[in-house]
Amino acid sequence: EDGIRDYKVTGVQTCALPISTPDGPKALVGDITLRYLYPTYTGREPLEVPNSNGDVHAPPGTRVEIRARTGDPQESAQLVAYDLPPSPVTVTDGRQLAAELTVTGPGSWHFVFPKLPSPDYAIVPDPDLPPDVSAESRQRVLSVAVDEDIPVLWTARDDFGIARVVAEVNEDGKKHEVEVRKPLEVPRELGGTSSLTPSALGLSPGSVAKLRIGAYDNDAVSGSKAGWSAVIEIEVLGAKGRAIRQEKYRKLLRDELVLVLAEFLVEPAPAFTTVPEARPWATAANARYEAFDALVREAWGGAEADSFDATLLHALRDSRRALFSYADGLAEIGRAHV
């Protein structure tokens, strides 16, 4: 090609005499090896990349040791990274180069020789993203007593480490954070169930607030960043308000069960007379509970395992399951004898 003269191979890459480019001639180098020394907080071991194309890919704060070989002997060299002043380069036997730079953001680097510079090589910072946080509740709106634990299951994950987990409370546009967990180490994954009460979050009976769980990473270079879960709505009840709510949903539960029972009372007895009819009947009968199931999810999704309401619901669930399992069992027996 025009502008290239007398090239020779010195390894995987090519060393050549100056080449003409739109920006002017460049002194090419080859056999580039990059050794990455990552920031301590990442927990990464050093990584060496031989036969590199010269482009740097690493998180901010990474120190990069560069070794290369020139196409022509050079008396001296300097390294220019970003728009910073040149830094020294060690030249051995006129051909071997050794230098280093620190990744601070996007940019480029190149060598400068007495007559010509080398081509530019890209510096591409790998972003250290905020933690990924999720929070789950079994109800769309959590109605809890002021001294009752808020039933929220949360998980947090980060590429390098989680420094702390917080709960952010937003009441009428006023936000504040309360610490949920501060691990002794910096794990990459953390999870648990919230043991905070509305009182511990600064809420009182009658409060309506939005809650989300956040996790801060351990980024010691760019600064700790937070990732957030979806918002969960909280309604704080006093002792009287909780009793009123329980009474309301118990009446709704009664009304729905009366409708379900009515369906069973008006259908023929027995409901089916042949084995093949067992499974269709079970499917249709189970569908009668759709409104009941929706009510249970809304009102008792987070009911305590040892509460009266939970005991009642579990008894209803077990009886219902036994009835439909019996019908399904008959259908299976019938199929086995066909």
Contacts in CASP RR format, 6 or more apart in sequence:
PFRMAT RR
TARGET T0000
AUTHOR 0000-0000-0000
METHOD contacts of the structure
MODEL  1
EDGIRDYKVTGVQTCALPISTPDGPKALVGDITLRYLYPTYTGREPLEVP
NSNGDVHAPPGTRVEIRARTGDPQESAQLVAYDLPPSPVTVTDGRQLAAE
LTVTGPGSWHFVFPKLPSPDYAIVPDPDLPPDVSAESRQRVLSVAVDEDI
PVLWTARDDFGIARVVAEVNEDGKKHEVEVRKPLEVPRELGGTSSLTPSA
LGLSPGSVAKLRIGAYDNDAVSGSKAGWSAVIEIEVLGAKGRAIRQEKYR
KLLRDELVLVLAEFLVEPAPAFTTVPEARPWATAANARYEAFDALVREAW
GGAEADSFDATLLHALRDSRRALFSYADGLAEIGRAHV
2 20 0 8 1.000
3 18 0 8 1.000
3 19 0 8 1.000
3 20 0 8 1.000
4 16 0 8 1.000
4 17 0 8 1.000
4 19 0 8 1.000
5 16 0 8 1.000
5 17 0 8 1.000
6 16 0 8 1.000
6 17 0 8 1.000
7 14 0 8 1.000
7 15 0 8 1.000
7 16 0 8 1.000
7 17 0 8 1.000
8 14 0 8 1.000
8 15 0 8 1.000
8 16 0 8 1.000
9 15 0 8 1.000
10 30 0 8 1.000
10 31 0 8 1.000
10 69 0 8 1.000
10 71 0 8 1.000
11 31 0 8 1.000
11 51 0 8 1.000
12 31 0 8 1.000
12 51 0 8 1.000
13 30 0 8 1.000
13 31 0 8 1.000
13 32 0 8 1.000
13 51 0 8 1.000
13 53 0 8 1.000
14 28 0 8 1.000
14 30 0 8 1.000
15 28 0 8 1.000
15 29 0 8 1.000
15 30 0 8 1.000
15 31 0 8 1.000
15 69 0 8 1.000
15 70 0 8 1.000
15 71 0 8 1.000
16 28 0 8 1.000
16 71 0 8 1.000
17 28 0 8 1.000
17 71 0 8 1.000
17 72 0 8 1.000
18 25 0 8 1.000
18 26 0 8 1.000
18 27 0 8 1.000
18 28 0 8 1.000
18 116 0 8 1.000
19 25 0 8 1.000
19 26 0 8 1.000
19 28 0 8 1.000
21 119 0 8 1.000
25 116 0 8 1.000
26 116 0 8 1.000
26 117 0 8 1.000
26 118 0 8 1.000
26 119 0 8 1.000
27 70 0 8 1.000
27 71 0 8 1.000
27 72 0 8 1.000
27 74 0 8 1.000
27 111 0 8 1.000
27 113 0 8 1.000
27 115 0 8 1.000
27 116 0 8 1.000
27 117 0 8 1.000
27 118 0 8 1.000
28 71 0 8 1.000
28 118 0 8 1.000
28 119 0 8 1.000
29 68 0 8 1.000
29 69 0 8 1.000
29 70 0 8 1.000
29 71 0 8 1.000
29 97 0 8 1.000
29 111 0 8 1.000
29 118 0 8 1.000
30 68 0 8 1.000
30 69 0 8 1.000
30 70 0 8 1.000
30 71 0 8 1.000
31 51 0 8 1.000
31 67 0 8 1.000
31 68 0 8 1.000
31 69 0 8 1.000
32 51 0 8 1.000
32 52 0 8 1.000
32 53 0 8 1.000
32 54 0 8 1.000
32 66 0 8 1.000
32 67 0 8 1.000
32 68 0 8 1.000
33 48 0 8 1.000
33 49 0 8 1.000
33 50 0 8 1.000
33 51 0 8 1.000
33 52 0 8 1.000
33 66 0 8 1.000
33 67 0 8 1.000
33 68 0 8 1.000
34 48 0 8 1.000
34 49 0 8 1.000
34 52 0 8 1.000
34 54 0 8 1.000
34 56 0 8 1.000
34 64 0 8 1.000
34 65 0 8 1.000
34 66 0 8 1.000
35 46 0 8 1.000
35 47 0 8 1.000
35 48 0 8 1.000
35 49 0 8 1.000
35 64 0 8 1.000
35 65 0 8 1.000
35 66 0 8 1.000
35 67 0 8 1.000
36 44 0 8 1.000
36 46 0 8 1.000
36 47 0 8 1.000
36 48 0 8 1.000
36 49 0 8 1.000
36 58 0 8 1.000
36 62 0 8 1.000
36 63 0 8 1.000
36 64 0 8 1.000
37 46 0 8 1.000
37 62 0 8 1.000
37 63 0 8 1.000
37 64 0 8 1.000
37 65 0 8 1.000
38 44 0 8 1.000
38 45 0 8 1.000
38 46 0 8 1.000
38 47 0 8 1.000
38 58 0 8 1.000
38 59 0 8 1.000
38 61 0 8 1.000
38 62 0 8 1.000
39 59 0 8 1.000
39 60 0 8 1.000
39 61 0 8 1.000
39 62 0 8 1.000
39 220 0 8 1.000
39 221 0 8 1.000
40 220 0 8 1.000
41 160 0 8 1.000
41 161 0 8 1.000
41 186 0 8 1.000
41 218 0 8 1.000
41 219 0 8 1.000
41 220 0 8 1.000
41 221 0 8 1.000
42 59 0 8 1.000
42 159 0 8 1.000
42 160 0 8 1.000
43 160 0 8 1.000
53 121 0 8 1.000
54 66 0 8 1.000
54 121 0 8 1.000
54 122 0 8 1.000
55 121 0 8 1.000
55 122 0 8 1.000
55 123 0 8 1.000
55 124 0 8 1.000
56 64 0 8 1.000
56 101 0 8 1.000
56 103 0 8 1.000
56 109 0 8 1.000
56 121 0 8 1.000
56 122 0 8 1.000
56 123 0 8 1.000
56 124 0 8 1.000
57 124 0 8 1.000
57 126 0 8 1.000
58 64 0 8 1.000
58 103 0 8 1.000
58 125 0 8 1.000
58 126 0 8 1.000
59 103 0 8 1.000
59 125 0 8 1.000
59 126 0 8 1.000
59 127 0 8 1.000
59 128 0 8 1.000
59 221 0 8 1.000
60 103 0 8 1.000
60 104 0 8 1.000
60 105 0 8 1.000
60 125 0 8 1.000
60 128 0 8 1.000
60 221 0 8 1.000
60 222 0 8 1.000
61 102 0 8 1.000
61 103 0 8 1.000
61 104 0 8 1.000
61 221 0 8 1.000
62 102 0 8 1.000
62 103 0 8 1.000
63 100 0 8 1.000
63 101 0 8 1.000
63 102 0 8 1.000
63 103 0 8 1.000
64 100 0 8 1.000
64 101 0 8 1.000
64 102 0 8 1.000
64 103 0 8 1.000
65 98 0 8 1.000
65 99 0 8 1.000
65 100 0 8 1.000
66 79 0 8 1.000
66 97 0 8 1.000
66 98 0 8 1.000
66 99 0 8 1.000
66 100 0 8 1.000
66 101 0 8 1.000
66 109 0 8 1.000
67 96 0 8 1.000
67 97 0 8 1.000
67 98 0 8 1.000
68 96 0 8 1.000
68 97 0 8 1.000
68 111 0 8 1.000
69 95 0 8 1.000
69 96 0 8 1.000
69 97 0 8 1.000
70 77 0 8 1.000
70 94 0 8 1.000
70 95 0 8 1.000
70 97 0 8 1.000
70 113 0 8 1.000
71 95 0 8 1.000
73 94 0 8 1.000
73 95 0 8 1.000
74 91 0 8 1.000
74 94 0 8 1.000
74 95 0 8 1.000
74 97 0 8 1.000
74 113 0 8 1.000
74 114 0 8 1.000
75 91 0 8 1.000
75 94 0 8 1.000
75 114 0 8 1.000
76 89 0 8 1.000
76 91 0 8 1.000
76 113 0 8 1.000
76 114 0 8 1.000
77 89 0 8 1.000
77 91 0 8 1.000
77 97 0 8 1.000
77 99 0 8 1.000
77 111 0 8 1.000
77 112 0 8 1.000
77 113 0 8 1.000
78 86 0 8 1.000
78 87 0 8 1.000
78 88 0 8 1.000
78 89 0 8 1.000
78 111 0 8 1.000
78 112 0 8 1.000
79 86 0 8 1.000
79 87 0 8 1.000
79 88 0 8 1.000
79 89 0 8 1.000
79 99 0 8 1.000
79 100 0 8 1.000
79 101 0 8 1.000
79 109 0 8 1.000
79 110 0 8 1.000
79 111 0 8 1.000
79 112 0 8 1.000
80 86 0 8 1.000
80 87 0 8 1.000
80 109 0 8 1.000
80 110 0 8 1.000
80 111 0 8 1.000
80 112 0 8 1.000
80 117 0 8 1.000
81 87 0 8 1.000
81 101 0 8 1.000
81 102 0 8 1.000
81 107 0 8 1.000
81 108 0 8 1.000
81 109 0 8 1.000
81 123 0 8 1.000
82 104 0 8 1.000
82 105 0 8 1.000
82 107 0 8 1.000
82 108 0 8 1.000
82 109 0 8 1.000
82 123 0 8 1.000
86 112 0 8 1.000
87 99 0 8 1.000
87 100 0 8 1.000
87 101 0 8 1.000
88 99 0 8 1.000
89 97 0 8 1.000
89 98 0 8 1.000
89 99 0 8 1.000
89 111 0 8 1.000
90 97 0 8 1.000
90 98 0 8 1.000
90 99 0 8 1.000
91 97 0 8 1.000
92 98 0 8 1.000
97 111 0 8 1.000
99 111 0 8 1.000
101 109 0 8 1.000
101 123 0 8 1.000
103 123 0 8 1.000
103 125 0 8 1.000
104 125 0 8 1.000
105 123 0 8 1.000
105 125 0 8 1.000
106 123 0 8 1.000
106 124 0 8 1.000
106 125 0 8 1.000
107 122 0 8 1.000
107 123 0 8 1.000
108 120 0 8 1.000
108 121 0 8 1.000
108 122 0 8 1.000
108 123 0 8 1.000
109 120 0 8 1.000
109 121 0 8 1.000
109 123 0 8 1.000
110 117 0 8 1.000
110 118 0 8 1.000
110 119 0 8 1.000
110 120 0 8 1.000
110 121 0 8 1.000
111 117 0 8 1.000
111 118 0 8 1.000
112 118 0 8 1.000
128 159 0 8 1.000
128 160 0 8 1.000
128 217 0 8 1.000
128 219 0 8 1.000
128 221 0 8 1.000
128 222 0 8 1.000
128 225 0 8 1.000
129 159 0 8 1.000
129 225 0 8 1.000
130 158 0 8 1.000
130 217 0 8 1.000
130 225 0 8 1.000
130 226 0 8 1.000
130 227 0 8 1.000
131 156 0 8 1.000
131 157 0 8 1.000
131 158 0 8 1.000
131 161 0 8 1.000
131 162 0 8 1.000
131 214 0 8 1.000
131 215 0 8 1.000
131 216 0 8 1.000
131 217 0 8 1.000
131 225 0 8 1.000
131 226 0 8 1.000
131 227 0 8 1.000
132 156 0 8 1.000
132 157 0 8 1.000
132 158 0 8 1.000
132 227 0 8 1.000
133 154 0 8 1.000
133 155 0 8 1.000
133 156 0 8 1.000
133 157 0 8 1.000
133 213 0 8 1.000
133 214 0 8 1.000
133 215 0 8 1.000
133 227 0 8 1.000
133 228 0 8 1.000
133 229 0 8 1.000
134 154 0 8 1.000
134 155 0 8 1.000
134 229 0 8 1.000
134 230 0 8 1.000
135 152 0 8 1.000
135 153 0 8 1.000
135 154 0 8 1.000
135 212 0 8 1.000
135 213 0 8 1.000
135 229 0 8 1.000
135 230 0 8 1.000
135 232 0 8 1.000
136 152 0 8 1.000
136 153 0 8 1.000
136 154 0 8 1.000
137 151 0 8 1.000
137 152 0 8 1.000
137 153 0 8 1.000
137 232 0 8 1.000
137 302 0 8 1.000
138 151 0 8 1.000
138 297 0 8 1.000
138 301 0 8 1.000
138 302 0 8 1.000
139 297 0 8 1.000
139 298 0 8 1.000
139 299 0 8 1.000
139 301 0 8 1.000
139 302 0 8 1.000
140 233 0 8 1.000
140 298 0 8 1.000
141 233 0 8 1.000
141 234 0 8 1.000
141 235 0 8 1.000
142 150 0 8 1.000
142 151 0 8 1.000
142 152 0 8 1.000
142 232 0 8 1.000
142 233 0 8 1.000
142 234 0 8 1.000
142 235 0 8 1.000
143 234 0 8 1.000
143 235 0 8 1.000
143 237 0 8 1.000
143 242 0 8 1.000
143 245 0 8 1.000
144 150 0 8 1.000
144 151 0 8 1.000
144 197 0 8 1.000
144 198 0 8 1.000
144 234 0 8 1.000
144 235 0 8 1.000
144 236 0 8 1.000
144 237 0 8 1.000
145 198 0 8 1.000
145 236 0 8 1.000
145 237 0 8 1.000
145 238 0 8 1.000
145 239 0 8 1.000
145 242 0 8 1.000
146 197 0 8 1.000
146 198 0 8 1.000
146 199 0 8 1.000
146 203 0 8 1.000
146 204 0 8 1.000
146 205 0 8 1.000
146 236 0 8 1.000
146 237 0 8 1.000
146 238 0 8 1.000
147 197 0 8 1.000
147 198 0 8 1.000
147 199 0 8 1.000
148 197 0 8 1.000
148 198 0 8 1.000
149 194 0 8 1.000
149 195 0 8 1.000
149 196 0 8 1.000
149 197 0 8 1.000
150 194 0 8 1.000
150 196 0 8 1.000
150 197 0 8 1.000
150 198 0 8 1.000
150 201 0 8 1.000
150 211 0 8 1.000
150 234 0 8 1.000
151 193 0 8 1.000
151 194 0 8 1.000
151 302 0 8 1.000
152 193 0 8 1.000
152 194 0 8 1.000
152 211 0 8 1.000
152 213 0 8 1.000
152 232 0 8 1.000
153 192 0 8 1.000
153 193 0 8 1.000
153 194 0 8 1.000
154 165 0 8 1.000
154 180 0 8 1.000
154 191 0 8 1.000
154 192 0 8 1.000
154 193 0 8 1.000
154 194 0 8 1.000
154 213 0 8 1.000
154 229 0 8 1.000
155 189 0 8 1.000
155 190 0 8 1.000
155 191 0 8 1.000
155 192 0 8 1.000
156 162 0 8 1.000
156 165 0 8 1.000
156 189 0 8 1.000
156 190 0 8 1.000
156 191 0 8 1.000
156 213 0 8 1.000
156 214 0 8 1.000
156 215 0 8 1.000
156 227 0 8 1.000
157 188 0 8 1.000
157 189 0 8 1.000
157 190 0 8 1.000
158 188 0 8 1.000
158 189 0 8 1.000
158 215 0 8 1.000
158 217 0 8 1.000
158 218 0 8 1.000
159 188 0 8 1.000
160 186 0 8 1.000
160 188 0 8 1.000
160 217 0 8 1.000
160 218 0 8 1.000
160 219 0 8 1.000
161 186 0 8 1.000
161 187 0 8 1.000
161 188 0 8 1.000
161 217 0 8 1.000
161 218 0 8 1.000
162 183 0 8 1.000
162 186 0 8 1.000
162 187 0 8 1.000
162 188 0 8 1.000
162 189 0 8 1.000
162 190 0 8 1.000
162 215 0 8 1.000
162 216 0 8 1.000
162 217 0 8 1.000
162 218 0 8 1.000
163 182 0 8 1.000
163 183 0 8 1.000
163 186 0 8 1.000
163 216 0 8 1.000
163 217 0 8 1.000
163 218 0 8 1.000
163 224 0 8 1.000
164 179 0 8 1.000
164 181 0 8 1.000
164 182 0 8 1.000
164 183 0 8 1.000
164 215 0 8 1.000
164 216 0 8 1.000
165 179 0 8 1.000
165 180 0 8 1.000
165 181 0 8 1.000
165 182 0 8 1.000
165 190 0 8 1.000
165 191 0 8 1.000
165 213 0 8 1.000
165 214 0 8 1.000
165 215 0 8 1.000
165 216 0 8 1.000
166 177 0 8 1.000
166 178 0 8 1.000
166 179 0 8 1.000
166 180 0 8 1.000
166 213 0 8 1.000
166 214 0 8 1.000
166 215 0 8 1.000
166 216 0 8 1.000
166 226 0 8 1.000
167 177 0 8 1.000
167 178 0 8 1.000
167 180 0 8 1.000
167 194 0 8 1.000
167 196 0 8 1.000
167 201 0 8 1.000
167 211 0 8 1.000
167 212 0 8 1.000
167 213 0 8 1.000
167 214 0 8 1.000
168 175 0 8 1.000
168 176 0 8 1.000
168 177 0 8 1.000
168 211 0 8 1.000
168 212 0 8 1.000
168 213 0 8 1.000
168 214 0 8 1.000
168 228 0 8 1.000
169 175 0 8 1.000
169 176 0 8 1.000
169 177 0 8 1.000
169 178 0 8 1.000
169 201 0 8 1.000
169 202 0 8 1.000
169 203 0 8 1.000
169 209 0 8 1.000
169 210 0 8 1.000
169 211 0 8 1.000
170 209 0 8 1.000
170 210 0 8 1.000
170 211 0 8 1.000
170 212 0 8 1.000
170 231 0 8 1.000
171 203 0 8 1.000
171 207 0 8 1.000
171 208 0 8 1.000
171 209 0 8 1.000
171 210 0 8 1.000
178 196 0 8 1.000
178 200 0 8 1.000
178 201 0 8 1.000
178 202 0 8 1.000
180 194 0 8 1.000
180 196 0 8 1.000
180 213 0 8 1.000
181 190 0 8 1.000
181 191 0 8 1.000
181 192 0 8 1.000
183 190 0 8 1.000
186 218 0 8 1.000
190 215 0 8 1.000
194 213 0 8 1.000
198 204 0 8 1.000
198 207 0 8 1.000
198 234 0 8 1.000
198 236 0 8 1.000
201 209 0 8 1.000
201 211 0 8 1.000
203 209 0 8 1.000
203 234 0 8 1.000
203 236 0 8 1.000
204 236 0 8 1.000
205 236 0 8 1.000
205 237 0 8 1.000
205 238 0 8 1.000
205 241 0 8 1.000
206 235 0 8 1.000
206 236 0 8 1.000
206 237 0 8 1.000
206 238 0 8 1.000
207 234 0 8 1.000
207 235 0 8 1.000
207 236 0 8 1.000
208 233 0 8 1.000
208 234 0 8 1.000
208 235 0 8 1.000
208 236 0 8 1.000
209 233 0 8 1.000
209 234 0 8 1.000
209 236 0 8 1.000
210 231 0 8 1.000
210 232 0 8 1.000
210 233 0 8 1.000
210 234 0 8 1.000
211 231 0 8 1.000
211 232 0 8 1.000
211 233 0 8 1.000
211 234 0 8 1.000
212 228 0 8 1.000
212 229 0 8 1.000
212 230 0 8 1.000
212 231 0 8 1.000
212 232 0 8 1.000
213 228 0 8 1.000
213 229 0 8 1.000
214 226 0 8 1.000
214 227 0 8 1.000
214 228 0 8 1.000
214 229 0 8 1.000
215 226 0 8 1.000
215 227 0 8 1.000
216 224 0 8 1.000
216 225 0 8 1.000
216 226 0 8 1.000
216 227 0 8 1.000
217 224 0 8 1.000
217 225 0 8 1.000
217 226 0 8 1.000
218 224 0 8 1.000
219 225 0 8 1.000
237 245 0 8 1.000
246 309 0 8 1.000
249 295 0 8 1.000
249 299 0 8 1.000
249 300 0 8 1.000
250 309 0 8 1.000
252 295 0 8 1.000
252 299 0 8 1.000
253 292 0 8 1.000
253 295 0 8 1.000
253 296 0 8 1.000
253 299 0 8 1.000
256 291 0 8 1.000
256 292 0 8 1.000
256 295 0 8 1.000
257 292 0 8 1.000
257 316 0 8 1.000
259 288 0 8 1.000
259 291 0 8 1.000
260 288 0 8 1.000
260 289 0 8 1.000
260 292 0 8 1.000
263 285 0 8 1.000
263 288 0 8 1.000
264 271 0 8 1.000
264 285 0 8 1.000
271 281 0 8 1.000
271 285 0 8 1.000
272 278 0 8 1.000
272 281 0 8 1.000
272 327 0 8 1.000
275 330 0 8 1.000
275 331 0 8 1.000
275 333 0 8 1.000
275 334 0 8 1.000
276 331 0 8 1.000
276 334 0 8 1.000
278 327 0 8 1.000
278 328 0 8 1.000
278 329 0 8 1.000
278 330 0 8 1.000
278 331 0 8 1.000
279 327 0 8 1.000
279 328 0 8 1.000
279 331 0 8 1.000
281 327 0 8 1.000
282 324 0 8 1.000
282 327 0 8 1.000
282 328 0 8 1.000
282 331 0 8 1.000
285 323 0 8 1.000
285 324 0 8 1.000
285 327 0 8 1.000
286 320 0 8 1.000
286 324 0 8 1.000
289 320 0 8 1.000
296 313 0 8 1.000
300 309 0 8 1.000
300 310 0 8 1.000
300 313 0 8 1.000
303 309 0 8 1.000
303 310 0 8 1.000
303 313 0 8 1.000
304 310 0 8 1.000
END
